[in-house]
Amino acid sequence: MLDKLVAKAHGTVVLADGDVPNPTRDAPGALTGKVDTVLGILAWAGTAAGVAGVLITGAMMAISMRRGEGSEHMGRLGMVLGGCVLVATAGPVVTFVFG
């Protein structure tokens, strides 16, 4: 009885029979498949958005140069390329931080 009170005082969850729960880290197979599908779609969409961003920025740069306007599009291109790098390295960064 005293062990249960001490364990509860330290914030540990103890079941009625005195066992401490030890859940597994494995997700159900059906959930894993659905999460992988969603992450695959998001990765594809991020890559497509990066390609579209580079194409649009390039077109805007070409139009601005033809008009003789100043080129502030290099900053925009840097932001697009930074986003592309972030999308491409999202998985390894999360694995490094939480793995």
Helices and strands as residue ranges (DSSP letters): H 2-9, H 29-67, H 73-88, H 90-98
